[in-house]
Structure formats: C-alpha cells, structure tokens
Amino acid sequence: MVEPLKNQPLSLYIHIPWCVEKCPYCDFNSHEVKSAIPEQDYITALIADLDSDIARFDLAKRPLHSIFIGGGTPSLFAAASIKSLLKQVLSRFEHKTDIEITLEANPGTVEADKFIGFFNAGVNRLSIGVQSFSSDKLIKLGRIHDSDQAKIAAKLATDSGVTSFNLDLMHGLPNQSIDNALDDLKTAISLNPNHISWYQLTIEPNTIFYSKPPKLPVDDVLWEIQEQGVKLLNAAGYQQYEISAYAKPGYQCQHNINYWQYGDYLGIGCGAHGKITDSRTQKIMRTVKVKHPKGYLDNHRDFLDQLTEVSDADRPFEFMMNQLRLHSAFSVSQFQTSTGVSINVVLPLLEQAQQKGLMVAQMINHEQHWQVTQTGQRYLNDLLEMFL
C-alpha cells in the first residue's frame, strides 16, 4: 500500500563558497579567496538559479519556511550585498514576517558594525564558527581567529539585534584532554548564546587531516567528554534536540529541524544540494548545482549539475537517516506523507529496534509515534544499518 506524498515545508539553502583559508578538517565546497570576490555577479547568478528552480518545480505558490546562508564564509560578503540578495529572494515567496534567516560567520571576518549590518539586511539568526577557545587548538584546526576574537564575536552578536545566535564548537580535537574540551564548553556557555552546536571532530575524505591524520582522543575519552558535556549543557538550560544541537527553550534552529524531519529545501549556489517533494507527480527529486565558482558563473552553462529521483525503495532509509538524528518522536502519518510509503514497510524493523532497546513506540493523540532511545542515540549507526 502506497500513501500519497504531500508537499513538505520548503526551506532555502544559499551557498557562498569563498573563505580566507581552507581548514584542514573541512570537506565542504569552499574555495580560498585569491582576488576580489565577485559579489554582485554571484548574487545575480544566485537569483537566476533560484528562478530556474522555482520554474522547474512550480514553487511560486509554496510558502518559504526558512533561509540559511552557509559556506565557505558568508560573512565575507558586504551587508549591502546580503540585503540585496534577501530582498530579491523574499519577493519571490510568501513567508512569515519573522521567517528564520540564518547567516554563518567566522570570528576572524567580522567587526562591530558588520553584524548590525547583517541584522539590518534581514538576518535574524547568526551562526558563529568558533570551534575552540584554545589558541593551540585553533592553530591546529587552521582557524584564522584567536580566542579573544571569538569572544568578541559572541558579544557583537548579542548586541546586534538578532533574535538568536549559535556558537559552533568542536570536541575530540587533536591531543585534547577531557578538561580541555569541557573548558571550551564552559567558555561557550558563559557567552550565553541561545544555541550551541557541539559536535565531535571527524576525519573526512578529501581533507588535509585525511591525508595527514592528527592524533585524536581515544573512544573512552570521547565518551567521557560527551557525557560530562551534556550534563554541563543541561545544567545551563540547554536542551539537546538533535545529535549535536543544544538550545535554550524556543531557540531550536527551525531550518535544521526541517532537514531532519525530511522536509523540502532548495539549494542554490556552488555545489548546493536540494530536495523537493512534488505532490502532483508523486516524486521526490534531488538537485546538485555546479560546484566550482568559475563554472557556476559561466553564463553559457546551466546551474544544475545533477537531477535525480529518490526511488520508493530509498525513501524509508533517507527518512530514518534524517529523523533519527532528532530526539523527538515521529508519527506514522508523518512517515507516510513525507515518503509516500506505508509504515508497514518498516514496521518489522521498528519493532526489532524496539526489542533491542534502540527505539520506543508510544501513543500521542491517538496516533502511534516512534522515538529513538538514549541507547539508540549512542548506537545510532547500528540503528540506521537496520533500515538499509
């Protein structure tokens, strides 16, 4: 039995690929600035890219849920450029007046008036890539800022007028002790952000760290960091709602939640990925845009590099791969209307996961819901493998 697909909340991801330096752990599509950034040409291309997607998927009447400007380092752009970009984007969609608009920033690329400029441009949420407050760790990670700049950036974000700001922080860094990691976290908490993204450093292919691996803490140390860190965050009023996301009540990142709930998102800009549900055709499509800025800015080339359909067989695993990152439960109807697949397809696997203590079933408002347990969170990879 196949359930009809329903259009999901629609978010927009905008990728700005330039950064000052390429960090040795970074596998994102980013490019070191070699000369002046062609801001206006790139914004023109972004809007043309957006218009192409709107026409391709008939999105003109679908409201926009959230916007996230990532990179690279979007804070390298002038506030006036961000304002122009957002004005053109928002004119193309219905949206709430307080739509969440996030911009990523690095402490080494901001000054006092820039955050205020971004706020005046329409940005109401900042995400600041701190990664560590330890000088030697920042050097090892290839970051261009120091600890003082990171603290100043948090203060500037607090005073800028934005509704919320996030601090990105890593743990499990090269030669990092438990005390080192927890000191970083205590410093982040002391700066009073509404949201903290606290995640373990992983070594990814096609990075400098992959070809020259640093010495990382052993598993027992990593687990102790995680356990003690969560206690610190909880005591400070931060609630964990996703594997690496902690927020004060009411400040969860709505854009990222839409990703994890298998919502829809357009991806514009170099190498950006998108996922769109089309209730008319009962298809789920994925897009990938041209990766390199030179190709993306080539007027004789299409922005779209790949367009693929998500098969019925792949949809349940994709849903679980996203949804199980969240600590909240999902309903049977949510699974069925966002995948177009009956819950019966995965019910035996869900029940098997329940028997292993990895998931739990519960009735909420007369409908069955499924939620990952604490054990399931710890052994998430094992849980996900059950749905492959």
C-alpha positions as CSV (number, residue, x, y, z in Angstrom):
1,M,0.0,0.0,0.0
2,V,1.4,3.4,-1.1
3,E,0.4,6.5,0.8
4,P,0.1,9.8,-1.2
5,L,3.0,12.1,-0.9
6,K,2.3,15.6,0.5
7,N,4.4,18.7,-0.1
8,Q,6.7,19.3,2.9
9,P,7.7,22.7,4.4
10,L,10.1,24.4,2.0
11,S,13.4,25.9,3.1
12,L,16.1,27.6,1.1
13,Y,19.8,27.0,1.5
14,I,22.2,29.5,-0.1
15,H,25.8,28.6,-0.5
16,I,28.6,31.2,-0.6
17,P,31.8,29.3,-1.4
18,W,34.6,31.7,-0.6
19,C,36.7,31.6,2.6
20,V,40.0,33.2,3.7
21,E,41.8,29.8,4.2
22,K,40.8,26.2,3.7
23,C,40.7,24.5,7.1
24,P,42.5,21.0,7.2
25,Y,39.3,19.3,8.5
26,C,36.9,20.9,6.1
27,D,35.2,18.8,3.4
28,F,32.7,21.5,2.4
29,N,32.7,23.0,-1.0
30,S,34.8,26.1,-0.2
31,H,37.5,28.0,-2.1
32,E,40.2,30.3,-0.8
33,V,39.9,33.9,-1.8
34,K,42.6,34.6,-4.4
35,S,41.3,38.0,-5.6
36,A,38.3,40.2,-5.1
37,I,35.0,38.3,-4.6
38,P,32.6,38.9,-7.5
39,E,29.7,39.6,-5.0
40,Q,27.3,41.3,-7.4
41,D,27.8,38.7,-10.2
42,Y,27.4,35.9,-7.8
43,I,24.1,37.4,-6.4
44,T,22.8,37.8,-9.9
45,A,23.6,34.1,-10.6
46,L,22.0,33.0,-7.3
47,I,18.7,34.7,-8.2
48,A,18.8,33.2,-11.7
49,D,19.5,29.8,-10.2
50,L,16.5,30.3,-7.8
51,D,14.2,31.4,-10.6
52,S,15.2,28.2,-12.5
53,D,14.3,26.0,-9.6
54,I,11.0,27.8,-9.0
55,A,10.0,27.2,-12.6
56,R,11.3,23.7,-12.7
57,F,9.3,22.6,-9.6
58,D,6.4,25.0,-9.9
59,L,7.2,26.6,-6.5
60,A,5.8,30.1,-6.9
61,K,2.8,29.4,-4.6
62,R,4.6,27.4,-1.9
63,P,5.4,29.5,1.2
64,L,9.0,29.7,2.4
65,H,9.8,28.2,5.8
66,S,13.4,29.4,6.5
67,I,16.6,30.6,4.9
68,F,20.1,29.5,5.7
69,I,23.2,31.2,4.2
70,G,26.2,29.0,4.6
71,G,29.6,28.4,3.1
72,G,32.5,29.0,2.9
73,T,32.3,32.2,4.9
74,P,29.2,34.2,4.0
75,S,30.3,37.0,6.4
76,L,33.0,37.9,3.9
77,F,30.2,39.5,1.8
78,A,29.2,43.1,2.5
79,A,26.0,43.6,4.4
80,A,24.6,45.6,1.5
81,S,25.1,42.5,-0.7
82,I,23.3,40.3,1.7
83,K,20.4,42.8,1.9
84,S,20.1,42.9,-1.9
85,L,20.1,39.1,-2.0
86,L,17.5,38.6,0.7
87,K,15.2,41.3,-0.7
88,Q,15.2,39.5,-4.1
89,V,14.6,36.1,-2.5
90,L,11.8,37.1,-0.2
91,S,10.0,38.9,-3.0
92,R,9.5,35.6,-4.7
93,F,7.7,33.7,-1.9
94,E,5.0,34.0,0.6
95,H,6.6,34.0,4.1
96,K,6.0,34.9,7.7
97,T,7.3,38.3,8.7
98,D,9.6,36.7,11.3
99,I,10.9,33.9,9.0
100,E,14.1,32.5,10.4
101,I,17.1,33.8,8.4
102,T,20.5,32.4,9.4
103,L,23.9,33.6,8.3
104,E,27.1,31.8,9.1
105,A,30.0,34.0,10.3
106,N,33.6,33.4,11.3
107,P,35.1,35.5,14.1
108,G,38.0,36.5,12.0
109,T,35.9,38.1,9.4
110,V,33.6,40.4,11.4
111,E,33.8,43.8,13.1
112,A,31.5,45.8,15.2
113,D,29.3,47.3,12.5
114,K,29.1,44.2,10.3
115,F,26.7,42.1,12.5
116,I,24.5,45.2,12.9
117,G,24.6,45.5,9.1
118,F,23.6,41.9,8.6
119,F,20.7,42.4,11.1
120,N,19.5,45.5,9.1
121,A,19.8,43.4,6.0
122,G,17.2,41.0,7.3
123,V,19.3,38.3,9.1
124,N,17.8,37.4,12.4
125,R,20.0,34.5,13.4
126,L,23.8,34.2,13.3
127,S,25.9,31.0,13.5
128,I,29.4,31.7,14.5
129,G,32.1,29.2,13.7
130,V,34.2,29.3,16.9
131,Q,35.3,25.6,17.1
132,S,37.6,26.1,20.1
133,F,38.7,28.8,22.6
134,S,42.2,27.2,22.9
135,S,44.9,29.0,20.9
136,D,46.9,25.9,20.1
137,K,43.8,24.0,19.0
138,L,42.7,26.9,16.8
139,I,46.1,26.9,15.1
140,K,45.9,23.1,14.6
141,L,42.5,23.5,13.1
142,G,43.7,26.2,10.7
143,R,41.4,28.8,12.0
144,I,42.2,32.5,11.3
145,H,40.8,33.8,14.6
146,D,42.0,33.6,18.1
147,S,40.1,33.1,21.4
148,D,39.6,36.8,22.1
149,Q,38.2,37.4,18.7
150,A,35.7,34.5,19.2
151,K,34.6,36.0,22.5
152,I,34.2,39.5,20.9
153,A,32.2,38.0,18.1
154,A,29.7,36.5,20.6
155,K,29.4,39.8,22.3
156,L,28.8,41.6,19.0
157,A,26.1,39.0,18.1
158,T,24.4,39.6,21.5
159,D,24.4,43.4,20.8
160,S,23.5,43.3,17.1
161,G,19.7,42.9,17.5
162,V,19.4,39.4,16.1
163,T,16.8,37.1,17.7
164,S,19.2,34.3,18.2
165,F,22.8,33.2,17.7
166,N,24.6,29.9,17.6
167,L,28.1,29.0,18.6
168,D,29.7,26.1,16.6
169,L,32.1,24.2,18.9
170,M,34.1,21.0,18.3
171,H,35.4,18.4,20.7
172,G,37.6,15.4,20.2
173,L,40.3,17.7,18.9
174,P,44.0,16.6,18.3
175,N,45.6,15.8,21.7
176,Q,42.5,17.2,23.5
177,S,42.0,16.1,27.1
178,I,38.7,15.9,28.9
179,D,39.4,19.1,30.8
180,N,40.4,20.9,27.7
181,A,37.2,20.0,26.0
182,L,35.0,20.9,29.0
183,D,36.8,24.2,29.4
184,D,35.9,25.1,25.8
185,L,32.3,24.2,26.5
186,K,32.2,26.2,29.8
187,T,33.6,29.3,27.9
188,A,30.9,28.9,25.2
189,I,28.2,28.6,27.8
190,S,29.5,31.7,29.7
191,L,28.9,33.8,26.5
192,N,25.2,33.0,26.8
193,P,24.3,32.0,23.2
194,N,20.7,30.8,22.6
195,H,22.0,27.8,20.7
196,I,25.2,25.7,20.8
197,S,26.2,23.2,18.1
198,W,28.7,20.9,19.9
199,Y,30.0,18.1,17.8
200,Q,32.9,15.7,17.6
201,L,35.6,16.3,15.0
202,T,35.5,13.6,12.4
203,I,38.2,12.9,9.7
204,E,36.6,13.2,6.3
205,P,38.0,12.1,2.9
206,N,39.5,14.8,0.6
207,T,40.8,16.8,3.6
208,I,44.3,17.6,4.8
209,F,43.6,15.7,8.0
210,Y,42.6,12.7,6.0
211,S,46.0,12.6,4.2
212,K,47.9,13.5,7.4
213,P,45.8,12.3,10.3
214,P,46.3,14.0,13.6
215,K,46.3,12.1,16.9
216,L,42.8,12.2,18.3
217,P,41.5,11.2,21.7
218,V,40.6,7.5,22.3
219,D,37.0,6.4,22.4
220,D,36.8,6.2,26.2
221,V,37.9,9.8,26.4
222,L,35.5,10.9,23.7
223,W,32.6,9.2,25.5
224,E,33.6,10.8,28.9
225,I,33.7,14.3,27.2
226,Q,30.3,13.7,25.7
227,E,28.7,12.5,29.0
228,Q,30.1,15.3,31.1
229,G,29.5,17.9,28.4
230,V,25.8,17.1,28.1
231,K,25.5,17.4,31.9
232,L,27.1,20.9,31.7
233,L,24.8,22.0,28.9
234,N,21.7,20.7,30.7
235,A,22.6,22.4,33.9
236,A,23.0,25.7,32.0
237,G,19.5,25.3,30.5
238,Y,20.3,23.9,27.1
239,Q,18.1,21.1,25.8
240,Q,19.6,18.6,23.4
241,Y,17.1,18.2,20.5
242,E,19.5,16.7,17.9
243,I,22.7,14.7,17.9
244,S,24.9,17.8,18.1
245,A,22.4,20.6,18.7
246,Y,21.5,22.2,22.1
247,A,19.2,25.1,22.5
248,K,17.5,27.1,25.2
249,P,13.7,26.6,25.1
250,G,12.2,28.1,22.0
251,Y,15.5,28.6,20.2
252,Q,15.9,25.4,18.2
253,C,17.1,26.0,14.6
254,Q,13.9,25.7,12.5
255,H,15.9,25.4,9.3
256,N,17.9,22.4,10.5
257,I,14.8,20.8,12.1
258,N,13.2,20.9,8.7
259,Y,16.1,19.0,7.2
260,W,16.0,16.3,9.9
261,Q,12.2,15.9,9.5
262,Y,12.7,15.1,5.9
263,G,11.3,18.5,4.8
264,D,12.0,20.1,1.4
265,Y,14.7,22.5,0.6
266,L,16.0,24.4,-2.4
267,G,19.8,24.6,-2.7
268,I,21.2,27.5,-4.7
269,G,24.9,28.4,-5.2
270,C,28.0,26.5,-5.9
271,G,27.6,22.7,-5.2
272,A,24.4,23.3,-3.2
273,H,22.1,20.3,-2.7
274,G,18.3,20.4,-2.8
275,K,15.4,18.0,-2.1
276,I,11.9,18.7,-3.4
277,T,8.7,16.8,-3.0
278,D,6.1,17.2,-5.8
279,S,2.7,16.1,-4.7
280,R,1.4,16.5,-8.3
281,T,3.8,13.9,-9.8
282,Q,4.3,11.9,-6.5
283,K,8.0,12.3,-6.9
284,I,10.9,13.3,-4.7
285,M,13.7,15.0,-6.6
286,R,17.2,15.8,-5.6
287,T,19.4,18.5,-7.2
288,V,23.1,19.3,-7.1
289,K,24.4,22.6,-8.6
290,V,27.6,23.2,-10.4
291,K,30.4,23.0,-7.9
292,H,33.2,25.4,-8.9
293,P,32.6,29.2,-8.9
294,K,34.0,29.6,-12.4
295,G,31.6,27.1,-13.8
296,Y,28.7,28.4,-11.8
297,L,29.3,32.0,-13.0
298,D,29.6,30.8,-16.7
299,N,26.6,32.4,-18.5
300,H,26.7,29.6,-21.1
301,R,26.3,26.8,-18.6
302,D,23.2,25.6,-16.7
303,F,23.4,25.9,-12.9
304,L,22.0,22.4,-12.5
305,D,24.7,19.7,-12.4
306,Q,22.5,16.7,-11.3
307,L,18.8,16.0,-11.1
308,T,17.8,12.6,-9.7
309,E,14.6,11.0,-8.4
310,V,14.5,9.3,-5.0
311,S,13.1,5.8,-5.5
312,D,10.4,4.4,-3.4
313,A,12.9,1.8,-2.1
314,D,15.3,4.5,-0.9
315,R,12.8,6.8,0.8
316,P,12.4,4.9,4.1
317,F,16.2,4.9,4.8
318,E,16.5,8.5,3.8
319,F,13.7,9.4,6.2
320,M,15.3,7.4,9.1
321,M,18.8,8.8,8.4
322,N,17.4,12.3,9.0
323,Q,14.6,11.8,11.5
324,L,16.6,9.6,13.9
325,R,19.1,12.4,14.5
326,L,16.3,14.2,16.4
327,H,15.4,13.3,19.9
328,S,11.7,14.0,19.3
329,A,9.2,11.3,18.1
330,F,7.8,11.0,14.6
331,S,4.3,9.9,13.8
332,V,3.1,7.2,11.4
333,S,1.3,9.8,9.3
334,Q,4.5,11.9,9.2
335,F,6.4,9.0,7.8
336,Q,3.8,8.1,5.3
337,T,3.0,11.5,3.9
338,S,6.7,12.5,3.6
339,T,7.8,9.3,2.0
340,G,4.7,8.1,0.1
341,V,5.4,4.7,1.6
342,S,3.2,2.7,4.1
343,I,4.5,2.4,7.6
344,N,4.1,-1.4,7.2
345,V,7.2,-1.4,5.0
346,V,9.4,-0.5,8.1
347,L,7.2,-1.7,10.9
348,P,9.0,-5.0,11.4
349,L,12.3,-3.1,11.6
350,L,10.9,-0.6,14.0
351,E,9.6,-3.4,16.2
352,Q,13.0,-5.2,16.0
353,A,14.7,-1.9,17.1
354,Q,12.3,-1.7,20.0
355,Q,13.2,-5.2,21.1
356,K,16.8,-4.2,21.2
357,G,16.0,-1.1,23.2
358,L,17.0,1.3,20.4
359,M,13.6,2.7,19.8
360,V,10.3,3.0,21.7
361,A,6.7,3.2,20.5
362,Q,4.1,5.5,22.2
363,M,0.6,6.7,21.6
364,I,0.2,10.5,21.3
365,N,-3.2,12.0,20.4
366,H,-4.5,8.5,19.4
367,E,-1.7,8.0,16.9
368,Q,1.4,5.8,17.2
369,H,4.7,7.6,17.4
370,W,8.3,6.2,17.3
371,Q,11.2,7.7,19.2
372,V,14.9,6.9,19.4
373,T,16.0,5.9,23.0
374,Q,19.2,7.0,24.7
375,T,20.7,3.7,23.8
376,G,19.7,4.2,20.2
377,Q,21.3,7.7,20.2
378,R,24.5,6.2,21.4
379,Y,24.5,3.4,18.8
380,L,22.8,5.4,16.0
381,N,24.9,3.9,13.2
382,D,23.9,0.4,14.2
383,L,20.3,1.5,14.4
384,L,20.4,3.1,10.9
385,E,22.0,0.0,9.4
386,M,18.8,-1.9,10.2
387,F,17.0,0.2,7.6
388,L,19.5,-0.2,4.8
